[in-house]
Amino acid sequence: MVKRRFPKPRKKEINQEEIKLFFKTIDFEPNKIFQEWRHLLAFGKYQGKASVFKLASTQKTSKYTQNEYKWNDAVCSVPEYEHPNFIVPANYSKGNYGKLFYFIEQFFEGGSLINRNSNDLSKISPKIEQIAKAVSEIIKLPIHKNSEFAKSKSNNKKSIGERLLNSTLEWASQVPINLDNFLNIIDKNKNNLRTGIAHGDFVPRQLFDVNGKIGVIDGEHAGYKGPLYYDAAWFYLRLRIDHNGRDLAKQFLIDFKNLLSREDQETFWEELKPVLIQRYIGELWGSKNNPKVLGERSIIGKAILGDKIVS
């Protein structure tokens, strides 16, 4: 069997009765414990503060959990005037449960702006311009190069274009439709991609209203030098696909584009396009065994190739 470099992450079930005993040793008081996928999560109180306990279920996942902890620290170290429209949770504690990494962070109350697979856009729609501002602020965050977050990202020897193309080629090879037109666009632009800070999983259901700012959680895939418009591309797709928000997703891209300099506005689509294609093919890969869904997603693909996403 060919070893995949970009496989679907795996999880391991954590014994919840044993973790309850562990909580007593770290002064964490849980009121809800659950494991949806590769992390065990618990909501409760830590030193009297509403908190979230997050534990990696495997050692491989631990590196992403550690990345989220470092991301939170890095963003919280940047002065608020550099990101007036968004915040991330503050870290309270960290440690190891056996060989697995965990940390405890601030809990954002009030619920996310939209629930998973919900089409109720009433909370997120009024915030769409501010969300665009948040993405813009993330890209330009002046995170110090000596931060633990930045230093942990300094070992990548391949260019961002090569990494983008390699992941897309692997996913495309498993999707039962011809994607050459899309792959050629990434290949053509791989040496021209600019980079910026990226949250890495900037999706609607992970956004909260926190005292008038956009609270952004789950930064385990955050990058120091990711593709420039990665978060914008991913948010667009997830809002359109998961929440039937095609028009609102388009408005988000328009609002985001309007925040750019005149020079960057002129090249916005050409720079967004290869990144959006990578995210689009990743979406197809996730549905590779479902012909019906693949057919439905082709509408987006045609819009990308026809340059109809923003215009």
Secondary structure, 3 states (H helix, E strand, C coil): CCCCCCCCCCCCCCCHHHHHHHHHHCCEEEEEEEECCCEEEEEEEECCEEEEEEEECCHHHHHHHHHHHHHHHHHHCCCHHHCCCEECCCEEEEEEECCEEEEEEECCCCCECCCCCCCCCCCCHHHHHHHHHHHHHHHCCCCCCCCHHHHCCCCCCCCHHHHHHHHHHHHHCCCCCCCHHHHHHHHHHCCCCCEEEECCCCCHHHEEEECCEEEECCCCCCEEEEECCHHHHHHHHHHHHHCCCHHHHHHHHHHHHHCCCHHHHHHHHHHHHHHHHHHHHHHHHHCCCCHHHHHHHHHHHHHHHCCCCCC
